[in-house]
Amino acid sequence: MIIKTAAYISSCVDPKKCPEPKLPEYAFIGRSNVGKSSLINMLTGIGGLAKISSTPGKTQLINHFLINEQWYLVDLPGYGFAKVAKTVKKGWEAMILSYLEKRENLMSTFLLMDSRIPIQKNDVWFINKLGEKEIPFVIVMTKCDKISKGQLSAALLNLKTNLSETWDELPQMFKTSAKVADGKAEILQYIEETNLLF
């Protein structure tokens, strides 16, 4: 797949106010500062499409982007250690889960994890939530250029071993680097193939 156009469509708090579910949709989520905006900009080839911030928790809304006028890319708030009040975090959590569970055109959720950081409790909690709700997802390892091949292999093994304790079948995993565009072709091919199922 070649991305020719990517346009911002809307931002909302209420999942009911998202664009009409007439096109396949892919959500991107991860812990705060996992590199989500950088990955989105790398995939679309448009710097600044998703706002990049050094401040965790910058994304606070459900943000829709229309890609090639054929499918939606959705930038969701991160979870984890954003410096916001607990009540705000709870609100984000409820909004995210409501969106993921009820959005009928959601084809897959891309769960981003920093390859340099071992799987965290909130990652496990979120992955298990996706499983409970039967929400299809894949895992995207980010910032893979920042560690050696050996460290990356060890990180993937650690992740797979951890998930194998509760999951019989592991989700598909992608290794990416926003800096050098690693994983771009694989993710876009996955989306292209999944779009055919819509």
Buried (B, 14 or more C-beta within 10 A) or exposed (E): BEBEEBEEEBBBBEBEEBBEEEBBBBBBBBBBBBBBBBBBBBBBEBEEBBEBEEEBBBBBBBBBBBBBEBBBBBBBBBBBBBEBEEEEBEBBBEBBBBBBBEBEBBBBBBBBBBBBBEBBEEBBEBBEBBBEEEBEBBBBBBBBBBBEEEEBEEBBEEBBEBBEEEEEEEBEBBBBBBEEEBBBEBBBEBBBEBBEEE
